[in-house]
């Protein structure tokens, strides 16, 4: 596997907060069990890297997937009983797990699954309307919170073994444009269908 961590951070917090976040990144890297450079190459490497590049330059993963789907991207909500771990709380800069909600969805083009995503978000940093949409509909997270004009801060990307059925795994923080506050941590698994245009 190939593990990469972005060298450019958009953090504008104090030195103490930055140190905490860096420690959290190290902790999540250990948890992920990713190998360093020189690991196995991804299947169809050029296509995977092209997908990764588009994701790196667009804050909305849904918008990237929509580029190759002639139908509106469909979101299916899945059970989400997983509580945020201490490192997730640290990355989101909150103290209590009750300040975070969890959303687990699959994004599809028609009936074809393109990605599976976990999303831990902070409701108090969103508007009541945004929270209502997230809680009661299948609207993609990026679309639901678009008015925050969020930016995507990539934490890590790697290419799982082909046997995993996942071509690219991304972890990223979404930050509110007005004050750079983290509103969400996302973990996204991109499936082989995300590499090729869909009907």
VOGU-3710 file (C-alpha; in Angstrom, 3 decimals, decimal comma):
1> xxxxxxxxxx> 0,000/0,000/0,000  1,034/3,590/-0,525  0,543/6,078/2,279  0,661/9,790/1,731  0,033/12,690/4,032  -0,389/16,189/2,687  2,433/18,560/3,479  0,259/21,657/3,281  -2,150/22,358/6,105  -4,799/25,023/6,187
11> xxxxxxxxxx> -4,811/25,147/9,962  -4,889/28,645/11,388  -5,266/27,609/15,014  -2,810/28,177/17,818  0,442/26,264/18,040  -1,028/24,107/20,785  -3,999/23,042/18,649  -1,739/22,379/15,673  0,427/20,123/17,825  -2,631/18,205/18,985
21> xxxxxxxxxx> -3,811/17,702/15,413  -0,397/16,485/14,303  -0,384/13,996/17,146  -3,827/12,821/16,096  -2,654/12,354/12,511  0,205/10,189/13,730  -2,215/8,186/15,832  -4,636/7,611/12,947  -1,749/6,597/10,693  -0,809/3,899/13,172
31> xxxxxxxxxx> -4,409/2,738/13,397  -4,727/2,523/9,625  -1,839/0,079/9,356  -0,678/1,653/6,096  2,710/0,833/4,653  5,183/3,460/3,606  6,262/4,320/0,060  7,196/1,336/-2,025  4,112/-0,735/-1,227  1,895/-2,480/-3,738
41> xxxxxxxxxx> 0,711/-0,486/-6,739  -3,018/0,156/-7,154  -4,968/-1,628/-9,896  -5,271/0,586/-12,976  -2,895/3,009/-11,305  -3,289/5,871/-13,783  -7,072/5,945/-13,359  -6,806/5,759/-9,571  -4,317/8,608/-9,467  -6,522/10,674/-11,790
51> xxxxxxxxxx> -9,452/10,117/-9,412  -7,286/11,048/-6,427  -6,109/14,210/-8,197  -9,696/15,307/-8,898  -10,630/14,688/-5,279  -7,617/16,673/-4,087  -8,720/19,685/-6,135  -12,445/19,629/-5,371  -13,837/19,983/-1,832  -16,911/17,913/-2,713
61> xxxxxxxxxx> -16,398/14,205/-3,378  -19,984/13,984/-4,599  -19,272/16,593/-7,272  -16,273/14,594/-8,483  -18,324/11,424/-8,823  -21,121/13,365/-10,527  -18,738/14,309/-13,360  -18,977/10,782/-14,786  -22,583/9,958/-14,001  -25,381/11,135/-16,263
71> xxxxxxxxxx> -27,901/10,618/-13,449  -27,977/12,539/-10,165  -25,724/10,822/-7,662  -27,915/8,790/-5,327  -27,157/8,451/-1,632  -28,262/5,472/0,431  -27,967/5,815/4,185  -26,595/2,812/6,037  -26,655/1,977/9,753  -24,183/4,127/11,689
81> xxxxxxxxxx> -23,732/2,915/15,242  -20,029/3,609/15,505  -19,139/6,235/18,129  -16,348/8,748/17,487  -13,003/7,668/18,899  -10,735/10,022/20,898  -8,593/10,801/17,845  -11,715/11,797/15,879  -12,752/14,164/18,672  -9,271/15,672/18,629
91> xxxxxxxxxx> -9,322/16,221/14,873  -12,762/17,832/15,088  -11,607/19,984/18,029  -14,426/18,960/20,348  -14,365/17,595/23,888  -17,373/15,300/24,064  -18,611/12,490/21,823  -22,129/13,894/22,237  -21,048/16,894/20,166  -20,554/14,634/17,132
101> xxxxxxxxxx> -23,003/12,761/14,926  -22,181/9,877/12,621  -23,437/9,334/9,095  -22,676/6,278/6,955  -23,702/6,365/3,301  -23,112/4,720/-0,040  -23,003/6,859/-3,189  -24,413/5,334/-6,342  -24,828/6,150/-10,014  -28,177/4,541/-10,720
111> xxxxxxxxxx> -27,788/1,140/-9,060  -23,984/1,053/-9,327  -22,107/1,700/-6,069  -19,231/4,164/-6,472  -18,135/4,788/-2,906  -18,804/4,048/0,722  -18,317/6,904/3,195  -18,256/7,460/6,933  -18,844/10,994/8,106  -18,447/12,349/11,642
121> xxxxxxxxxx> -19,765/15,913/11,846  -20,356/18,660/14,411  -24,008/19,819/14,318  -23,383/22,967/16,357  -21,182/24,300/13,540  -23,978/23,923/10,983  -27,293/25,719/10,616  -30,553/24,150/11,867  -31,621/23,740/8,249  -28,464/21,852/7,339
131> xxxxxxxxxx> -28,871/19,556/10,331  -32,490/18,881/9,442  -31,491/17,869/5,903  -28,724/15,601/7,168  -30,977/13,931/9,717  -34,084/13,432/7,602  -32,944/13,010/3,985  -30,401/11,166/1,841  -28,889/14,410/0,528  -25,093/14,133/0,090
141> xxxxxxxxxx> -23,209/15,808/2,929  -21,350/18,216/0,636  -24,587/19,400/-0,953  -26,331/19,746/2,406  -23,595/21,997/3,831  -22,608/23,778/0,614  -23,432/27,196/2,080  -20,527/26,830/4,526  -18,237/27,050/1,453  -16,115/24,381/3,104
151> xxxxxxxxxx> -12,608/23,475/2,074  -11,215/19,969/2,080  -8,012/19,248/4,009  -6,704/15,835/3,011  -5,167/13,888/5,869  -4,168/10,681/4,123  -4,765/8,554/1,062  -3,745/5,011/0,280  -4,442/2,222/-2,167  -5,719/-0,961/-0,494
161> xxxxxxxxxx> -4,897/-4,417/-1,819  -6,968/-5,358/-4,861  -8,626/-8,126/-2,848  -10,249/-5,499/-0,629  -12,527/-4,382/-3,470  -11,536/-0,768/-2,782  -9,258/1,164/-5,160  -8,693/4,279/-3,054  -9,231/5,178/0,592  -9,272/8,845/1,608
171> xxxxxxxxxx> -9,443/10,519/4,991  -10,092/14,267/5,100  -11,294/17,137/7,266  -13,911/19,544/5,895  -13,387/23,090/7,203  -15,902/25,936/7,281  -14,657/28,833/5,156  -15,694/31,615/7,525  -13,391/30,601/10,392  -11,592/27,403/9,282
181> xxxxxxxxxx> -13,418/25,408/11,960  -13,619/21,670/11,266  -17,179/20,629/10,542  -16,583/17,031/9,511  -14,140/14,161/9,303  -14,777/11,893/6,327  -13,400/8,450/5,521  -14,172/7,407/1,957  -13,708/4,058/0,225  -13,837/4,356/-3,572
191> xxxxxxxxx> -14,952/1,261/-5,447  -13,771/0,115/-8,914  -16,883/1,559/-10,596  -15,738/5,060/-9,576  -12,880/4,791/-12,097  -14,976/4,549/-15,235  -17,793/6,623/-16,708  -21,254/5,418/-15,797  -24,460/5,495/-17,868
//
